[in-house]
Amino acid sequence: MASPPITIQSYTGTTSNAKHASIWLLNMQSMNPSSSSQARWKITELSAMIRKEESNNHMISFVCLTETWLKPYMLDAQVHIPGYEITRRDRDKRTGGGVAIFSHESIPVCSTENFDDGTCQALYCSFDTINRDIIVVYRPPNAPLSSSTNLFKFINSITANIENSVKLCILGDFNLPCIDWNMESVISGFSPDGASAGRALLSLINDSFLSQLIRNPTRGDNILDLFITNRDTDVVDVTNRVTCLSDHCL
C-alpha cells in the first residue's frame, strides 16, 4: 500500500481516500484515567475531537502524545479510543513523563522499540503496510546532557538503519527553546547542558538529512514540540491549534 502524504493538524482530505492523512502531536500534561484524577476527562475529550474530524470526512491516522502520566498498572482499556490501537511507554518510578501513539485500527503496528533512562523517553513504532516509521520523544526540561546524548543515540540507531523508502516521522516535546529554528542555530542565555543538547539535535538532523517543520510557538513564545521528517515534500500543511487539553498547542 502506498503511504499517503502527511497533513499535521490539517482539515482536508477524506477518510475513504485518505489523500491527506493527519498526525496529531500534543503534550497532554496527564491523561491519568483514575477516578481521583483531575485529568480523567481528557481521553473522552480527545476521542470527541477525533470523532468531530471523522464527521467532516477527515481521517486522523496517528495521535502522538507526550507527558501521558500513565503507569504500567493502568490498563489500555482505561484509555481506549474507539477505532484506535494504543502503544505506550509509561513512566514507572517518577512523576510525569510517558509517551504513547494512538494508531488507526486500519494501520497495524508491525514492531516497536523504546528508550527510557529514567529521564528521557522515546517510543518507536513501524507501520510496514504504509511504509512509515514513527518515533515519539519526551525530553524533560533541564535533562542532563548525558541523558539527551543517550536519547539522540537511540534516535540515530533508528535513522541509520531504516531503508531509504521508509517515511520517518520524529515527533515530541524536546524542551529545547534554545534553538532558533529559522536560523537553525543555538542562541545564548540557556544552560550549558541545554545548549549542548540543542547543538546535538541540530547535528543529528543535519547528519541524517532530516527536516524540522514546526516554525510557530507551541507553548508560550517557545517552540518546544517538534516534527522532524526525512520526507518534508510529503507534508502538505502544518498548523498549531489551541485546545482545552493542555497549555501546549496541538
C-alpha positions in Angstrom: 0.0 0.0 0.0 1.3 3.4 -0.9 1.8 5.8 2.1 -0.4 8.9 1.9 1.1 12.4 2.4 1.2 13.6 6.0 -1.0 16.5 7.0 -0.2 17.7 10.5 -3.3 19.1 12.1 -4.9 19.7 8.8 -8.6 19.7 8.0 -8.7 18.4 4.4 -8.9 15.0 2.7 -11.4 12.2 3.0 -11.5 9.1 5.2 -12.3 6.8 2.3 -9.5 8.1 0.0 -7.0 9.1 2.8 -5.5 11.5 0.3 -4.3 13.6 3.3 -3.7 11.7 6.5 -3.1 13.6 9.7 -0.7 13.2 12.5 -1.6 15.0 15.8 1.0 15.8 18.4 0.2 17.0 21.9 1.8 17.2 25.3 -1.2 16.0 27.4 0.1 17.1 30.8 -1.5 14.0 32.2 -4.3 11.7 30.9 -4.5 9.7 34.1 -7.8 7.8 33.9 -8.1 7.1 37.7 -11.4 8.2 39.3 -9.5 10.5 41.6 -7.5 12.2 38.8 -8.4 15.7 37.7 -7.3 14.7 34.1 -9.6 11.7 33.8 -11.9 13.7 31.3 -9.1 14.2 28.8 -9.5 10.9 26.9 -13.2 11.5 26.4 -12.4 15.0 25.1 -9.7 13.7 22.8 -12.0 11.0 21.5 -14.7 13.6 20.8 -12.2 15.8 18.9 -11.3 12.8 16.7 -15.0 11.9 16.1 -15.6 15.5 15.0 -12.9 15.3 12.4 -14.3 12.0 11.2 -17.7 13.7 10.8 -16.0 16.1 8.4 -14.6 13.1 6.4 -11.1 13.8 7.8 -9.0 10.8 9.0 -6.6 11.2 11.9 -4.1 8.4 11.3 -2.0 8.9 14.3 -2.2 10.7 17.6 1.2 11.1 19.3 1.2 12.1 23.0 3.8 13.1 25.5 3.5 13.5 29.2 0.7 11.0 29.5 1.5 10.4 33.2 0.3 6.8 32.7 1.6 4.0 34.9 2.2 0.3 33.9 -0.7 -0.9 36.1 -3.2 1.2 34.2 -5.0 -0.8 31.5 -5.2 0.1 27.8 -9.0 -0.3 28.2 -9.0 2.7 30.6 -7.6 5.0 27.9 -9.3 3.4 24.9 -10.3 5.5 21.9 -12.7 3.6 19.6 -11.1 2.7 16.3 -7.6 3.1 17.5 -4.8 0.9 19.0 -2.6 2.4 21.7 1.1 1.7 22.1 2.7 3.1 25.3 5.9 3.7 27.1 4.9 4.6 30.7 6.9 6.3 33.4 7.3 3.8 36.2 9.2 5.3 39.2 8.8 9.1 38.8 6.0 11.6 38.3 5.2 12.9 34.9 6.6 11.7 31.5 5.2 8.9 29.5 4.7 8.7 25.7 2.1 7.0 23.6 0.9 6.6 20.0 -2.8 6.0 19.1 -2.8 4.5 15.6 -5.9 4.0 13.5 -7.1 0.4 13.5 -6.7 0.1 9.8 -2.9 0.7 10.2 -1.4 -2.2 12.2 1.7 -1.8 14.3 4.4 -4.1 13.0 7.2 -3.7 15.5 8.2 -1.4 18.4 11.3 -0.4 20.4 11.6 2.0 23.3 14.2 4.1 25.2 13.9 5.1 28.8 16.8 6.0 31.0 14.7 7.4 33.8 14.8 10.9 32.4 14.3 11.0 28.6 11.9 8.6 26.8 11.2 7.6 23.2 8.8 5.1 21.6 9.4 3.8 18.1 6.7 2.1 16.0 6.9 0.8 12.5 3.9 0.6 10.2 5.0 -1.6 7.3 1.7 -1.6 5.5 2.1 2.1 4.7 5.9 2.2 4.8 6.0 4.6 7.7 8.0 4.7 11.0 7.2 7.0 13.9 9.3 8.0 16.9 7.6 9.9 19.8 10.0 11.7 22.2 9.8 13.3 25.6 12.9 15.2 26.9 12.1 16.9 30.2 13.3 20.5 30.9 16.8 20.6 32.4 17.5 17.0 31.4 21.3 16.3 31.9 23.4 16.3 28.8 24.2 12.6 29.3 20.5 11.7 29.1 20.0 13.8 26.0 23.0 12.2 24.4 21.7 8.7 25.0 18.3 9.7 23.6 19.8 11.0 20.4 21.9 7.9 20.1 18.7 5.8 20.3 17.1 8.0 17.6 20.2 7.8 15.4 20.2 4.0 15.7 16.8 4.0 14.1 17.5 6.6 11.4 20.8 4.9 10.4 19.1 1.6 9.8 15.8 2.3 8.1 15.5 1.8 4.4 15.5 4.8 2.1 11.9 4.1 1.0 10.6 4.4 4.6 9.0 7.6 5.6 10.2 8.6 9.1 8.4 11.0 11.5 10.0 12.0 14.8 7.6 13.9 17.0 7.7 15.1 20.6 8.3 17.6 23.3 12.1 18.2 23.2 12.0 21.2 25.6 14.8 23.0 23.7 13.8 26.7 23.5 17.5 27.4 22.9 17.2 26.5 19.3 16.3 29.3 16.7 14.6 27.1 14.1 14.6 29.9 11.5 18.4 30.2 11.7 18.9 26.5 12.8 21.3 27.6 15.5 21.6 27.7 19.3 21.0 31.1 20.9 22.7 32.3 24.0 21.3 32.6 27.5 20.5 29.0 28.2 22.1 26.3 30.4 25.3 24.7 29.1 23.5 21.3 29.1 20.5 22.7 27.2 22.7 24.5 24.6 24.8 21.4 24.1 21.7 19.2 23.7 20.4 21.8 21.2 23.6 21.6 19.1 23.5 17.8 19.3 19.9 17.7 18.0 20.8 20.1 15.1 23.8 17.9 14.2 21.6 14.8 14.3 19.1 16.4 12.0 21.7 17.7 9.5 23.8 14.4 9.5 20.7 12.3 8.9 19.3 14.6 6.2 16.1 15.4 8.2 14.0 18.5 8.4 12.2 20.1 11.4 9.0 21.7 10.2 7.4 23.4 13.2 8.0 27.2 12.9 5.4 28.7 15.3 5.5 28.6 19.1 3.8 25.6 20.6 3.9 26.8 24.3 4.0 30.4 25.2 6.7 32.0 23.0 8.7 28.8 22.6 8.9 26.0 20.0 9.1 23.0 22.3 7.2 20.4 20.3 8.9 19.3 17.1 8.1 17.5 13.9 11.1 16.0 12.2 10.9 14.0 9.0 13.0 12.6 6.2 10.2 13.4 3.7 9.3 17.1 4.0 7.9 17.0 0.5 5.1 14.7 1.7 3.9 17.3 4.2 1.2 19.5 2.8 0.2 21.5 5.9 1.4 22.3 9.4 -0.8 24.2 11.8 -0.9 24.9 15.6 -4.2 24.6 17.4 -5.1 25.7 20.9 -7.1 23.1 22.9 -8.6 22.7 26.4 -6.4 19.6 27.0 -3.1 21.3 27.6 -1.2 24.6 27.5 0.8 23.2 24.6 -0.7 23.6 21.1 -1.9 20.6 19.2 
